Amino acid sequence: MKPFKPPTPELAKSILGEVDFHDRLIGHRLRERIGPVPVSLYSFEEVVRFLADDFPQIDLDDLKAWVGEKIGDADLARAIEEISRREMDEAEKILHIRGLMAARLGQSRRIARLP
């Protein structure tokens, strides 16, 4: 997969911001005794942290749509779709996607001059 072009300042602002309640992304954390626990995710950074959980559960099609439509990052949405179609374990897919999202978050922070 080729590296992404740096985001525009507008895209970086979107990546570093939060979405409204109706635009949030829903994931689930699996817990041993209680099962899946729903999690509302309002920011790109929250999604990156969520994907670092031991057992994150998220619909990759929903994630792709959220990144493309709500955040506005078409390049990353295409990469998520490509990874989601690969023949590999779901945990591996999540690991690859998290890496791409973390890199994109870092690019956005550099553009916004944030630590």
PyMOL commands that set and color helices and strands:
alter all, ss='L'
color gray80, all
select helices_A, chain A and resi 9-16+21-23+44-51+60-71+74-85+90-112
alter helices_A, ss='H'
color red, helices_A
select strands_A, chain A and resi 25-31+35-41+56-57
alter strands_A, ss='S'
color yellow, strands_A
deselect
rebuild
show_as cartoon
